[in-house]
Amino acid sequence: MAISYSWTKNFKTEELEELFLSVEWESGKYPAKLQKALLNSHKVYSVWDGERLIGMINSMTDTVLTVYFQYLLVHPDYQGHGLGKKLVGEMLEIYSDIPRKILISVEEQVGFYQHCGFTHHTDKAPMFVSTL
């Protein structure tokens, strides 16, 4: 593996489609919209194996009080090697001065995020309106 990291926001639709569908995310069916969403993100940190996009995290923020981490995904072939933890760690460092850091996790990923320093709140619940 020739692993490298990048702060680019420029992705090919095919790269996004392959990565997002590899983890069975519905948004992978809309790669052009994903491409635009990432261009509109505050920051995007990605991980590559040579020329292959294998993971990413993005942020949306008011730059003062709150930062949201919307996407965090690592291709299943590369999970379990610390890549996701590095992606999260870099973002937490970048936004260390912002007091509220928020992400939405599926139940089976809660342990991973707790290991990265996030706290599971039982008194708060994510709410959605989705047309995807």
N, CA, C and O atoms as a Tinker XYZ file with bonds, in Angstrom:
   528  protein
     1  N      0.835000   -1.189000    0.000000    73     2
     2  CA     0.000000    0.000000    0.000000    64     1     3
     3  C      0.875000    1.245000    0.000000    63     2     4     5
     4  O      1.809000    1.375000    0.791000    81     3
     5  N      0.545000    2.159000   -0.911000    73     3     6
     6  CA     1.202000    3.466000   -0.973000    64     5     7
     7  C      0.206000    4.498000   -0.453000    63     6     8     9
     8  O     -0.385000    5.237000   -1.240000    81     7
     9  N      0.017000    4.555000    0.856000    73     7    10
    10  CA    -1.012000    5.393000    1.472000    64     9    11
    11  C     -0.538000    6.840000    1.574000    63    10    12    13
    12  O      0.581000    7.121000    2.004000    81    11
    13  N     -1.431000    7.758000    1.160000    73    11    14
    14  CA    -1.161000    9.188000    1.289000    64    13    15
    15  C     -2.462000    9.893000    1.666000    63    14    16    17
    16  O     -3.550000    9.343000    1.499000    81    15
    17  N     -2.335000   11.105000    2.171000    73    15    18
    18  CA    -3.482000   11.897000    2.610000    64    17    19
    19  C     -3.486000   13.212000    1.864000    63    18    20    21
    20  O     -2.436000   13.707000    1.454000    81    19
    21  N     -4.687000   13.787000    1.684000    73    19    22
    22  CA    -4.809000   15.027000    0.923000    64    21    23
    23  C     -5.956000   15.877000    1.465000    63    22    24    25
    24  O     -6.946000   15.359000    1.982000    81    23
    25  N     -5.799000   17.196000    1.333000    73    23    26
    26  CA    -6.859000   18.138000    1.705000    64    25    27
    27  C     -7.645000   18.601000    0.480000    63    26    28    29
    28  O     -8.260000   19.667000    0.523000    81    27
    29  N     -7.644000   17.855000   -0.577000    73    27    30
    30  CA    -8.342000   18.249000   -1.798000    64    29    31
    31  C     -9.858000   18.172000   -1.644000    63    30    32    33
    32  O    -10.374000   17.406000   -0.830000    81    31
    33  N    -10.554000   18.968000   -2.430000    73    31    34
    34  CA   -12.007000   18.874000   -2.559000    64    33    35
    35  C    -12.384000   18.423000   -3.971000    63    34    36    37
    36  O    -13.564000   18.284000   -4.291000    81    35
    37  N    -11.397000   18.203000   -4.787000    73    35    38
    38  CA   -11.636000   17.839000   -6.188000    64    37    39
    39  C    -11.596000   16.331000   -6.356000    63    38    40    41
    40  O    -10.538000   15.706000   -6.282000    81    39
    41  N    -12.762000   15.764000   -6.582000    73    39    42
    42  CA   -12.895000   14.322000   -6.761000    64    41    43
    43  C    -13.638000   14.041000   -8.050000    63    42    44    45
    44  O    -14.515000   14.806000   -8.451000    81    43
    45  N    -13.292000   12.957000   -8.691000    73    43    46
    46  CA   -14.043000   12.494000   -9.850000    64    45    47
    47  C    -15.304000   11.806000   -9.346000    63    46    48    49
    48  O    -15.298000   11.173000   -8.291000    81    47
    49  N    -16.377000   11.935000  -10.105000    73    47    50
    50  CA   -17.636000   11.309000   -9.689000    64    49    51
    51  C    -17.473000    9.795000   -9.551000    63    50    52    53
    52  O    -18.082000    9.182000   -8.675000    81    51
    53  N    -16.665000    9.203000  -10.404000    73    51    54
    54  CA   -16.466000    7.748000  -10.354000    64    53    55
    55  C    -15.791000    7.333000   -9.037000    63    54    56    57
    56  O    -16.122000    6.294000   -8.467000    81    55
    57  N    -14.850000    8.147000   -8.564000    73    55    58
    58  CA   -14.165000    7.853000   -7.300000    64    57    59
    59  C    -15.152000    7.884000   -6.139000    63    58    60    61
    60  O    -15.139000    7.015000   -5.268000    81    59
    61  N    -16.003000    8.899000   -6.146000    73    59    62
    62  CA   -16.980000    9.045000   -5.070000    64    61    63
    63  C    -18.007000    7.918000   -5.100000    63    62    64    65
    64  O    -18.352000    7.349000   -4.064000    81    63
    65  N    -18.486000    7.608000   -6.288000    73    63    66
    66  CA   -19.462000    6.535000   -6.431000    64    65    67
    67  C    -18.897000    5.221000   -5.896000    63    66    68    69
    68  O    -19.568000    4.522000   -5.137000    81    67
    69  N    -17.680000    4.886000   -6.282000    73    67    70
    70  CA   -17.064000    3.624000   -5.869000    64    69    71
    71  C    -16.876000    3.583000   -4.352000    63    70    72    73
    72  O    -17.192000    2.574000   -3.721000    81    71
    73  N    -16.368000    4.663000   -3.761000    73    71    74
    74  CA   -16.124000    4.684000   -2.325000    64    73    75
    75  C    -17.430000    4.605000   -1.534000    63    74    76    77
    76  O    -17.556000    3.777000   -0.632000    81    75
    77  N    -18.384000    5.444000   -1.858000    73    75    78
    78  CA   -19.622000    5.489000   -1.087000    64    77    79
    79  C    -20.438000    4.203000   -1.235000    63    78    80    81
    80  O    -21.037000    3.738000   -0.266000    81    79
    81  N    -20.465000    3.632000   -2.429000    73    79    82
    82  CA   -21.193000    2.372000   -2.606000    64    81    83
    83  C    -20.462000    1.206000   -1.944000    63    82    84    85
    84  O    -21.092000    0.211000   -1.585000    81    83
    85  N    -19.142000    1.314000   -1.777000    73    83    86
    86  CA   -18.386000    0.235000   -1.124000    64    85    87
    87  C    -18.833000    0.038000    0.325000    63    86    88    89
    88  O    -18.720000   -1.061000    0.869000    81    87
    89  N    -19.343000    1.107000    0.950000    73    87    90
    90  CA   -19.847000    1.006000    2.324000    64    89    91
    91  C    -21.378000    1.040000    2.358000    63    90    92    93
    92  O    -21.992000    1.225000    3.408000    81    91
    93  N    -21.970000    0.856000    1.181000    73    91    94
    94  CA   -23.419000    0.748000    1.023000    64    93    95
    95  C    -24.169000    2.002000    1.454000    63    94    96    97
    96  O    -25.253000    1.921000    2.033000    81    95
    97  N    -23.581000    3.165000    1.168000    73    95    98
    98  CA   -24.270000    4.418000    1.449000    64    97    99
    99  C    -25.099000    4.803000    0.239000    63    98   100   101
   100  O    -24.597000    4.830000   -0.885000    81    99
   101  N    -26.359000    5.098000    0.469000    73    99   102
   102  CA   -27.311000    5.463000   -0.582000    64   101   103
   103  C    -26.818000    6.655000   -1.405000    63   102   104   105
   104  O    -27.071000    6.728000   -2.607000    81   103
   105  N    -26.127000    7.574000   -0.767000    73   103   106
   106  CA   -25.650000    8.775000   -1.468000    64   105   107
   107  C    -24.671000    8.436000   -2.592000    63   106   108   109
   108  O    -24.439000    9.264000   -3.473000    81   107
   109  N    -24.096000    7.235000   -2.574000    73   107   110
   110  CA   -23.208000    6.820000   -3.658000    64   109   111
   111  C    -23.914000    6.722000   -4.993000    63   110   112   113
   112  O    -23.264000    6.693000   -6.038000    81   111
   113  N    -25.234000    6.672000   -4.973000    73   111   114
   114  CA   -26.013000    6.629000   -6.212000    64   113   115
   115  C    -26.141000    8.014000   -6.845000    63   114   116   117
   116  O    -26.697000    8.151000   -7.935000    81   115
   117  N    -25.632000    9.031000   -6.169000    73   115   118
   118  CA   -25.728000   10.413000   -6.633000    64   117   119
   119  C    -24.351000   11.065000   -6.645000    63   118   120   121
   120  O    -24.143000   12.067000   -5.962000    81   119
   121  N    -23.408000   10.520000   -7.406000    73   119   122
   122  CA   -22.026000   11.004000   -7.334000    64   121   123
   123  C    -21.849000   12.461000   -7.738000    63   122   124   125
   124  O    -20.973000   13.141000   -7.202000    81   123
   125  N    -22.648000   12.952000   -8.659000    73   123   126
   126  CA   -22.521000   14.370000   -9.051000    64   125   127
   127  C    -22.939000   15.278000   -7.891000    63   126   128   129
   128  O    -22.338000   16.330000   -7.674000    81   127
   129  N    -23.958000   14.872000   -7.157000    73   127   130
   130  CA   -24.379000   15.657000   -5.990000    64   129   131
   131  C    -23.325000   15.564000   -4.881000    63   130   132   133
   132  O    -23.041000   16.557000   -4.211000    81   131
   133  N    -22.757000   14.394000   -4.691000    73   131   134
   134  CA   -21.673000   14.245000   -3.718000    64   133   135
   135  C    -20.506000   15.158000   -4.068000    63   134   136   137
   136  O    -19.935000   15.816000   -3.199000    81   135
   137  N    -20.161000   15.190000   -5.344000    73   135   138
   138  CA   -19.055000   16.033000   -5.802000    64   137   139
   139  C    -19.310000   17.491000   -5.432000    63   138   140   141
   140  O    -18.423000   18.172000   -4.918000    81   139
   141  N    -20.515000   17.961000   -5.695000    73   139   142
   142  CA   -20.876000   19.342000   -5.369000    64   141   143
   143  C    -20.892000   19.556000   -3.852000    63   142   144   145
   144  O    -20.428000   20.587000   -3.365000    81   143
   145  N    -21.426000   18.581000   -3.107000    73   143   146
   146  CA   -21.475000   18.691000   -1.649000    64   145   147
   147  C    -20.072000   18.832000   -1.064000    63   146   148   149
   148  O    -19.852000   19.636000   -0.158000    81   147
   149  N    -19.137000   18.063000   -1.575000    73   147   150
   150  CA   -17.767000   18.124000   -1.053000    64   149   151
   151  C    -17.098000   19.448000   -1.416000    63   150   152   153
   152  O    -16.328000   19.991000   -0.624000    81   151
   153  N    -17.385000   19.966000   -2.599000    73   151   154
   154  CA   -16.849000   21.285000   -2.966000    64   153   155
   155  C    -17.375000   22.371000   -2.023000    63   154   156   157
   156  O    -16.690000   23.358000   -1.759000    81   155
   157  N    -18.598000   22.179000   -1.520000    73   155   158
   158  CA   -19.207000   23.155000   -0.618000    64   157   159
   159  C    -18.867000   22.910000    0.844000    63   158   160   161
   160  O    -19.253000   23.709000    1.697000    81   159
   161  N    -18.172000   21.854000    1.154000    73   159   162
   162  CA   -17.762000   21.572000    2.522000    64   161   163
   163  C    -16.709000   22.575000    2.979000    63   162   164   165
   164  O    -16.014000   23.169000    2.156000    81   163
   165  N    -16.594000   22.760000    4.272000    73   163   166
   166  CA   -15.558000   23.641000    4.789000    64   165   167
   167  C    -14.183000   23.034000    4.550000    63   166   168   169
   168  O    -13.280000   23.694000    4.036000    81   167
   169  N    -14.033000   21.759000    4.933000    73   167   170
   170  CA   -12.773000   21.039000    4.698000    64   169   171
   171  C    -13.090000   19.593000    4.340000    63   170   172   173
   172  O    -14.105000   19.039000    4.761000    81   171
   173  N    -12.197000   18.994000    3.555000    73   171   174
   174  CA   -12.285000   17.570000    3.223000    64   173   175
   175  C    -10.876000   16.997000    3.324000    63   174   176   177
   176  O     -9.936000   17.510000    2.718000    81   175
   177  N    -10.751000   15.935000    4.093000    73   175   178
   178  CA    -9.471000   15.250000    4.262000    64   177   179
   179  C     -9.667000   13.830000    3.748000    63   178   180   181
   180  O    -10.551000   13.109000    4.210000    81   179
   181  N     -8.841000   13.437000    2.795000    73   179   182
   182  CA    -9.031000   12.140000    2.143000    64   181   183
   183  C     -7.769000   11.289000    2.238000    63   182   184   185
   184  O     -6.663000   11.790000    2.439000    81   183
   185  N     -7.977000    9.990000    2.086000    73   183   186
   186  CA    -6.870000    9.036000    2.115000    64   185   187
   187  C     -6.889000    8.244000    0.816000    63   186   188   189
   188  O     -7.946000    7.868000    0.309000    81   187
   189  N     -5.702000    8.005000    0.297000    73   187   190
   190  CA    -5.533000    7.395000   -1.018000    64   189   191
   191  C     -4.558000    6.229000   -0.942000    63   190   192   193
   192  O     -3.607000    6.245000   -0.161000    81   191
   193  N     -4.808000    5.235000   -1.754000    73   191   194
   194  CA    -3.844000    4.162000   -2.006000    64   193   195
   195  C     -3.401000    4.361000   -3.439000    63   194   196   197
   196  O     -4.080000    3.933000   -4.373000    81   195
   197  N     -2.269000    5.006000   -3.612000    73   195   198
   198  CA    -1.843000    5.402000   -4.948000    64   197   199
   199  C     -2.832000    6.408000   -5.506000    63   198   200   201
   200  O     -3.005000    7.489000   -4.943000    81   199
   201  N     -3.487000    6.060000   -6.617000    73   199   202
   202  CA    -4.477000    6.941000   -7.248000    64   201   203
   203  C     -5.903000    6.605000   -6.829000    63   202   204   205
   204  O     -6.848000    7.231000   -7.309000    81   203
   205  N     -6.074000    5.635000   -5.948000    73   203   206
   206  CA    -7.408000    5.175000   -5.561000    64   205   207
   207  C     -7.871000    5.859000   -4.277000    63   206   208   209
   208  O     -7.189000    5.795000   -3.254000    81   207
   209  N     -9.025000    6.510000   -4.332000    73   207   210
   210  CA    -9.644000    7.110000   -3.159000    64   209   211
   211  C    -10.174000    5.988000   -2.270000    63   210   212   213
   212  O    -11.006000    5.189000   -2.701000    81   211
   213  N     -9.691000    5.930000   -1.027000    73   211   214
   214  CA   -10.103000    4.827000   -0.151000    64   213   215
   215  C    -10.768000    5.305000    1.144000    63   214   216   217
   216  O    -11.216000    4.485000    1.945000    81   215
   217  N    -10.833000    6.615000    1.352000    73   215   218
   218  CA   -11.502000    7.110000    2.543000    64   217   219
   219  C    -11.539000    8.622000    2.589000    63   218   220   221
   220  O    -10.800000    9.297000    1.873000    81   219
   221  N    -12.414000    9.151000    3.448000    73   219   222
   222  CA   -12.502000   10.599000    3.602000    64   221   223
   223  C    -13.326000   10.971000    4.814000    63   222   224   225
   224  O    -14.075000   10.167000    5.371000    81   223
   225  N    -13.157000   12.226000    5.200000    73   223   226
   226  CA   -13.995000   12.878000    6.199000    64   225   227
   227  C    -14.187000   14.307000    5.725000    63   226   228   229
   228  O    -13.273000   14.902000    5.152000    81   227
   229  N    -15.367000   14.860000    5.959000    73   227   230
   230  CA   -15.579000   16.268000    5.618000    64   229   231
   231  C    -16.196000   16.997000    6.797000    63   230   232   233
   232  O    -16.696000   16.380000    7.738000    81   231
   233  N    -16.153000   18.318000    6.731000    73   231   234
   234  CA   -16.692000   19.142000    7.806000    64   233   235
   235  C    -17.528000   20.272000    7.251000    63   234   236   237
   236  O    -17.304000   20.774000    6.150000    81   235
   237  N    -18.497000   20.648000    8.057000    73   235   238
   238  CA   -19.314000   21.829000    7.816000    64   237   239
   239  C    -19.342000   22.571000    9.148000    63   238   240   241
   240  O    -19.535000   21.951000   10.194000    81   239
   241  N    -19.152000   23.886000    9.124000    73   239   242
   242  CA   -18.991000   24.600000   10.390000    64   241   243
   243  C    -19.417000   26.055000   10.300000    63   242   244   245
   244  O    -19.436000   26.650000    9.222000    81   243
   245  N    -19.756000   26.614000   11.448000    73   243   246
   246  CA   -19.969000   28.055000   11.554000    64   245   247
   247  C    -18.652000   28.759000   11.904000    63   246   248   249
   248  O    -18.610000   29.986000   11.990000    81   247
   249  N    -17.592000   27.997000   12.102000    73   247   250
   250  CA   -16.210000   28.408000   12.401000    64   249   251
   251  C    -16.025000   29.018000   13.796000    63   250   252   253
   252  O    -14.937000   29.489000   14.125000    81   251
   253  N    -17.075000   29.010000   14.612000    73   251   254
   254  CA   -16.976000   29.598000   15.946000    64   253   255
   255  C    -17.381000   28.619000   17.051000    63   254   256   257
   256  O    -16.606000   28.371000   17.975000    81   255
   257  N    -18.576000   28.072000   16.958000    73   255   258
   258  CA   -19.103000   27.237000   18.032000    64   257   259
   259  C    -19.278000   25.772000   17.681000    63   258   260   261
   260  O    -19.121000   24.909000   18.545000    81   259
   261  N    -19.602000   25.475000   16.427000    73   259   262
   262  CA   -19.996000   24.116000   16.077000    64   261   263
   263  C    -19.373000   23.678000   14.758000    63   262   264   265
   264  O    -19.310000   24.442000   13.795000    81   263
   265  N    -18.915000   22.433000   14.738000    73   263   266
   266  CA   -18.465000   21.798000   13.499000    64   265   267
   267  C    -19.179000   20.457000   13.396000    63   266   268   269
   268  O    -19.284000   19.717000   14.374000    81   267
   269  N    -19.661000   20.160000   12.211000    73   267   270
   270  CA   -20.314000   18.886000   11.930000    64   269   271
   271  C    -19.406000   18.068000   11.028000    63   270   272   273
   272  O    -18.861000   18.583000   10.052000    81   271
   273  N    -19.246000   16.808000   11.351000    73   271   274
   274  CA   -18.543000   15.880000   10.482000    64   273   275
   275  C    -19.617000   15.040000    9.805000    63   274   276   277
   276  O    -20.238000   14.176000   10.425000    81   275
   277  N    -19.819000   15.308000    8.540000    73   275   278
   278  CA   -20.932000   14.696000    7.830000    64   277   279
   279  C    -20.582000   13.315000    7.278000    63   278   280   281
   280  O    -21.329000   12.355000    7.469000    81   279
   281  N    -19.463000   13.225000    6.605000    73   279   282
   282  CA   -19.048000   11.951000    6.021000    64   281   283
   283  C    -17.758000   11.493000    6.678000    63   282   284   285
   284  O    -16.798000   12.256000    6.782000    81   283
   285  N    -17.741000   10.274000    7.109000    73   283   286
   286  CA   -16.500000    9.597000    7.476000    64   285   287
   287  C    -16.651000    8.182000    6.962000    63   286   288   289
   288  O    -17.498000    7.428000    7.441000    81   287
   289  N    -15.849000    7.824000    6.008000    73   287   290
   290  CA   -15.937000    6.480000    5.461000    64   289   291
   291  C    -14.585000    6.019000    4.966000    63   290   292   293
   292  O    -13.786000    6.795000    4.441000    81   291
   293  N    -14.354000    4.726000    5.151000    73   291   294
   294  CA   -13.139000    4.065000    4.675000    64   293   295
   295  C    -13.587000    2.809000    3.943000    63   294   296   297
   296  O    -14.408000    2.045000    4.450000    81   295
   297  N    -13.051000    2.602000    2.764000    73   295   298
   298  CA   -13.389000    1.426000    1.969000    64   297   299
   299  C    -13.189000    0.169000    2.818000    63   298   300   301
   300  O    -12.186000    0.061000    3.523000    81   299
   301  N    -14.125000   -0.782000    2.763000    73   299   302
   302  CA   -14.020000   -1.992000    3.598000    64   301   303
   303  C    -12.695000   -2.744000    3.457000    63   302   304   305
   304  O    -12.238000   -3.349000    4.426000    81   303
   305  N    -12.070000   -2.723000    2.287000    73   303   306
   306  CA   -10.787000   -3.401000    2.095000    64   305   307
   307  C     -9.669000   -2.784000    2.931000    63   306   308   309
   308  O     -8.623000   -3.405000    3.122000    81   307
   309  N     -9.882000   -1.565000    3.432000    73   307   310
   310  CA    -8.834000   -0.837000    4.151000    64   309   311
   311  C     -9.202000   -0.563000    5.610000    63   310   312   313
   312  O     -8.421000    0.056000    6.331000    81   311
   313  N    -10.361000   -1.007000    6.051000    73   311   314
   314  CA   -10.770000   -0.777000    7.433000    64   313   315
   315  C     -9.921000   -1.613000    8.384000    63   314   316   317
   316  O     -9.424000   -2.681000    8.026000    81   315
   317  N     -9.768000   -1.108000    9.593000    73   315   318
   318  CA    -9.020000   -1.825000   10.610000    64   317   319
   319  C     -7.530000   -1.548000   10.605000    63   318   320   321
   320  O     -6.769000   -2.237000   11.284000    81   319
   321  N     -7.097000   -0.528000    9.832000    73   319   322
   322  CA    -5.671000   -0.193000    9.759000    64   321   323
   323  C     -5.364000    1.200000   10.322000    63   322   324   325
   324  O     -4.266000    1.720000   10.126000    81   323
   325  N     -6.331000    1.800000   11.019000    73   323   326
   326  CA    -6.105000    3.104000   11.636000    64   325   327
   327  C     -6.338000    4.292000   10.720000    63   326   328   329
   328  O     -6.082000    5.428000   11.119000    81   327
   329  N     -6.819000    4.062000    9.502000    73   327   330
   330  CA    -7.016000    5.169000    8.558000    64   329   331
   331  C     -8.144000    6.086000    9.019000    63   330   332   333
   332  O     -7.999000    7.308000    8.988000    81   331
   333  N     -9.263000    5.510000    9.445000    73   331   334
   334  CA   -10.379000    6.314000    9.931000    64   333   335
   335  C     -9.994000    7.122000   11.160000    63   334   336   337
   336  O    -10.376000    8.285000   11.290000    81   335
   337  N     -9.244000    6.513000   12.051000    73   335   338
   338  CA    -8.802000    7.212000   13.261000    64   337   339
   339  C     -7.907000    8.401000   12.909000    63   338   340   341
   340  O     -8.002000    9.459000   13.532000    81   339
   341  N     -7.040000    8.224000   11.913000    73   339   342
   342  CA    -6.185000    9.333000   11.479000    64   341   343
   343  C     -7.021000   10.458000   10.863000    63   342   344   345
   344  O     -6.767000   11.634000   11.125000    81   343
   345  N     -8.016000   10.101000   10.046000    73   343   346
   346  CA    -8.888000   11.115000    9.453000    64   345   347
   347  C     -9.591000   11.917000   10.539000    63   346   348   349
   348  O     -9.612000   13.147000   10.491000    81   347
   349  N    -10.167000   11.229000   11.518000    73   347   350
   350  CA   -10.855000   11.906000   12.622000    64   349   351
   351  C     -9.872000   12.749000   13.417000    63   350   352   353
   352  O    -10.166000   13.900000   13.741000    81   351
   353  N     -8.721000   12.200000   13.732000    73   351   354
   354  CA    -7.725000   12.921000   14.524000    64   353   355
   355  C     -7.288000   14.233000   13.895000    63   354   356   357
   356  O     -7.149000   15.244000   14.583000    81   355
   357  N     -7.075000   14.215000   12.598000    73   355   358
   358  CA    -6.672000   15.448000   11.902000    64   357   359
   359  C     -7.766000   16.502000   11.973000    63   358   360   361
   360  O     -7.488000   17.680000   12.196000    81   359
   361  N     -9.018000   16.074000   11.782000    73   359   362
   362  CA   -10.123000   17.035000   11.847000    64   361   363
   363  C    -10.289000   17.578000   13.262000    63   362   364   365
   364  O    -10.524000   18.773000   13.440000    81   363
   365  N    -10.171000   16.723000   14.262000    73   363   366
   366  CA   -10.290000   17.213000   15.640000    64   365   367
   367  C     -9.187000   18.213000   15.961000    63   366   368   369
   368  O     -9.415000   19.178000   16.690000    81   367
   369  N     -8.009000   17.990000   15.427000    73   367   370
   370  CA    -6.901000   18.936000   15.627000    64   369   371
   371  C     -7.193000   20.271000   14.937000    63   370   372   373
   372  O     -7.014000   21.333000   15.534000    81   371
   373  N     -7.630000   20.217000   13.709000    73   371   374
   374  CA    -7.947000   21.442000   12.946000    64   373   375
   375  C     -8.989000   22.284000   13.670000    63   374   376   377
   376  O     -8.901000   23.512000   13.700000    81   375
   377  N     -9.980000   21.610000   14.254000    73   375   378
   378  CA   -11.086000   22.314000   14.904000    64   377   379
   379  C    -10.984000   22.272000   16.428000    63   378   380   381
   380  O    -12.005000   22.309000   17.115000    81   379
   381  N     -9.795000   22.196000   16.951000    73   379   382
   382  CA    -9.605000   22.076000   18.407000    64   381   383
   383  C    -10.163000   23.276000   19.171000    63   382   384   385
   384  O    -10.524000   23.139000   20.340000    81   383
   385  N    -10.244000   24.444000   18.542000    73   383   386
   386  CA   -10.745000   25.630000   19.223000    64   385   387
   387  C    -12.267000   25.778000   19.140000    63   386   388   389
   388  O    -12.830000   26.707000   19.720000    81   387
   389  N    -12.928000   24.879000   18.431000    73   387   390
   390  CA   -14.390000   24.911000   18.343000    64   389   391
   391  C    -14.946000   23.959000   19.401000    63   390   392   393
   392  O    -14.612000   22.774000   19.397000    81   391
   393  N    -15.783000   24.458000   20.299000    73   391   394
   394  CA   -16.192000   23.636000   21.443000    64   393   395
   395  C    -17.150000   22.483000   21.132000    63   394   396   397
   396  O    -17.114000   21.473000   21.834000    81   395
   397  N    -18.000000   22.592000   20.115000    73   395   398
   398  CA   -18.990000   21.552000   19.848000    64   397   399
   399  C    -18.685000   20.865000   18.526000    63   398   400   401
   400  O    -18.726000   21.482000   17.461000    81   399
   401  N    -18.378000   19.574000   18.616000    73   399   402
   402  CA   -18.070000   18.764000   17.435000    64   401   403
   403  C    -19.127000   17.673000   17.345000    63   402   404   405
   404  O    -19.299000   16.895000   18.283000    81   403
   405  N    -19.830000   17.612000   16.234000    73   403   406
   406  CA   -21.006000   16.748000   16.119000    64   405   407
   407  C    -20.866000   15.829000   14.917000    63   406   408   409
   408  O    -20.397000   16.237000   13.854000    81   407
   409  N    -21.282000   14.581000   15.104000    73   407   410
   410  CA   -21.415000   13.649000   13.988000    64   409   411
   411  C    -22.567000   12.721000   14.280000    63   410   412   413
   412  O    -22.991000   12.574000   15.426000    81   411
   413  N    -23.066000   12.100000   13.241000    73   411   414
   414  CA   -24.128000   11.111000   13.383000    64   413   415
   415  C    -23.522000    9.759000   13.064000    63   414   416   417
   416  O    -22.847000    9.587000   12.049000    81   415
   417  N    -23.770000    8.812000   13.935000    73   415   418
   418  CA   -23.185000    7.483000   13.781000    64   417   419
   419  C    -24.270000    6.423000   13.755000    63   418   420   421
   420  O    -25.296000    6.547000   14.425000    81   419
   421  N    -24.032000    5.390000   12.980000    73   419   422
   422  CA   -24.883000    4.210000   13.081000    64   421   423
   423  C    -24.450000    3.450000   14.331000    63   422   424   425
   424  O    -23.297000    3.541000   14.751000    81   423
   425  N    -25.364000    2.713000   14.914000    73   423   426
   426  CA   -25.128000    2.083000   16.214000    64   425   427
   427  C    -23.851000    1.245000   16.257000    63   426   428   429
   428  O    -23.133000    1.273000   17.256000    81   427
   429  N    -23.558000    0.499000   15.190000    73   427   430
   430  CA   -22.384000   -0.369000   15.216000    64   429   431
   431  C    -21.059000    0.397000   15.168000    63   430   432   433
   432  O    -19.999000   -0.195000   15.367000    81   431
   433  N    -21.108000    1.699000   14.909000    73   431   434
   434  CA   -19.885000    2.504000   14.874000    64   433   435
   435  C    -19.666000    3.332000   16.135000    63   434   436   437
   436  O    -18.643000    4.006000   16.258000    81   435
   437  N    -20.608000    3.292000   17.069000    73   435   438
   438  CA   -20.507000    4.115000   18.274000    64   437   439
   439  C    -19.199000    3.857000   19.014000    63   438   440   441
   440  O    -18.553000    4.804000   19.464000    81   439
   441  N    -18.799000    2.599000   19.149000    73   439   442
   442  CA   -17.560000    2.273000   19.860000    64   441   443
   443  C    -16.343000    2.914000   19.222000    63   442   444   445
   444  O    -15.459000    3.405000   19.925000    81   443
   445  N    -16.287000    2.913000   17.888000    73   443   446
   446  CA   -15.167000    3.546000   17.182000    64   445   447
   447  C    -15.106000    5.035000   17.522000    63   446   448   449
   448  O    -14.038000    5.555000   17.845000    81   447
   449  N    -16.247000    5.720000   17.450000    73   447   450
   450  CA   -16.257000    7.158000   17.718000    64   449   451
   451  C    -15.949000    7.458000   19.185000    63   450   452   453
   452  O    -15.294000    8.458000   19.480000    81   451
   453  N    -16.405000    6.614000   20.104000    73   451   454
   454  CA   -16.051000    6.807000   21.503000    64   453   455
   455  C    -14.543000    6.675000   21.685000    63   454   456   457
   456  O    -13.938000    7.420000   22.456000    81   455
   457  N    -13.942000    5.731000   20.979000    73   455   458
   458  CA   -12.486000    5.560000   21.025000    64   457   459
   459  C    -11.764000    6.814000   20.511000    63   458   460   461
   460  O    -10.642000    7.106000   20.922000    81   459
   461  N    -12.425000    7.549000   19.606000    73   459   462
   462  CA   -11.845000    8.787000   19.056000    64   461   463
   463  C    -12.156000   10.004000   19.916000    63   462   464   465
   464  O    -11.757000   11.118000   19.575000    81   463
   465  N    -12.866000    9.810000   21.033000    73   463   466
   466  CA   -13.122000   10.914000   21.949000    64   465   467
   467  C    -14.536000   11.456000   21.944000    63   466   468   469
   468  O    -14.837000   12.358000   22.727000    81   467
   469  N    -15.422000   10.943000   21.093000    73   467   470
   470  CA   -16.804000   11.407000   21.057000    64   469   471
   471  C    -17.595000   10.731000   22.171000    63   470   472   473
   472  O    -17.244000    9.639000   22.618000    81   471
   473  N    -18.658000   11.383000   22.614000    73   471   474
   474  CA   -19.516000   10.865000   23.661000    64   473   475
   475  C    -20.894000   10.588000   23.086000    63   474   476   477
   476  O    -21.448000   11.412000   22.359000    81   475
   477  N    -21.440000    9.435000   23.409000    73   475   478
   478  CA   -22.786000    9.068000   22.984000    64   477   479
   479  C    -23.778000    9.706000   23.948000    63   478   480   481
   480  O    -23.727000    9.438000   25.148000    81   479
   481  N    -24.671000   10.538000   23.450000    73   479   482
   482  CA   -25.652000   11.222000   24.292000    64   481   483
   483  C    -27.008000   10.551000   24.166000    63   482   484   485
   484  O    -27.568000   10.462000   23.073000    81   483
   485  N    -27.524000   10.085000   25.278000    73   483   486
   486  CA   -28.834000    9.440000   25.248000    64   485   487
   487  C    -29.965000   10.453000   25.325000    63   486   488   489
   488  O    -31.117000   10.109000   25.064000    81   487
   489  N    -29.654000   11.700000   25.681000    73   487   490
   490  CA   -30.694000   12.725000   25.776000    64   489   491
   491  C    -30.840000   13.537000   24.486000    63   490   492   493
   492  O    -31.621000   14.487000   24.435000    81   491
   493  N    -30.090000   13.166000   23.446000    73   491   494
   494  CA   -30.168000   13.856000   22.160000    64   493   495
   495  C    -30.352000   12.817000   21.069000    63   494   496   497
   496  O    -29.826000   11.708000   21.168000    81   495
   497  N    -31.089000   13.167000   20.039000    73   495   498
   498  CA   -31.324000   12.220000   18.947000    64   497   499
   499  C    -31.210000   12.937000   17.610000    63   498   500   501
   500  O    -31.684000   14.065000   17.475000    81   499
   501  N    -30.588000   12.299000   16.617000    73   499   502
   502  CA   -30.549000   12.908000   15.285000    64   501   503
   503  C    -31.942000   12.882000   14.665000    63   502   504   505
   504  O    -32.710000   11.945000   14.882000    81   503
   505  N    -32.251000   13.889000   13.917000    73   503   506
   506  CA   -33.535000   13.997000   13.229000    64   505   507
   507  C    -33.241000   14.205000   11.745000    63   506   508   509
   508  O    -32.269000   14.874000   11.396000    81   507
   509  N    -34.060000   13.647000   10.883000    73   507   510
   510  CA   -33.791000   13.706000    9.452000    64   509   511
   511  C    -35.051000   14.052000    8.669000    63   510   512   513
   512  O    -36.164000   13.696000    9.056000    81   511
   513  N    -34.852000   14.741000    7.582000    73   511   514
   514  CA   -35.797000   14.828000    6.486000    64   513   515
   515  C    -34.954000   14.518000    5.270000    63   514   516   517
   516  O    -34.049000   15.283000    4.936000    81   515
   517  N    -35.231000   13.413000    4.601000    73   515   518
   518  CA   -34.388000   12.990000    3.481000    64   517   519
   519  C    -35.248000   12.662000    2.273000    63   518   520   521
   520  O    -36.304000   12.040000    2.390000    81   519
   521  N    -34.778000   13.092000    1.116000    73   519   522
   522  CA   -35.465000   12.738000   -0.129000    64   521   523
   523  C    -34.627000   11.815000   -0.971000    63   522   524   525
   524  O    -34.966000   11.565000   -2.128000    81   523
   525  N    -33.525000   11.290000   -0.421000    73   523   526
   526  CA   -32.698000   10.330000   -1.161000    64   525   527
   527  C    -33.297000    8.953000   -1.082000    63   526   528
   528  O    -32.746000    8.007000   -1.643000    81   527
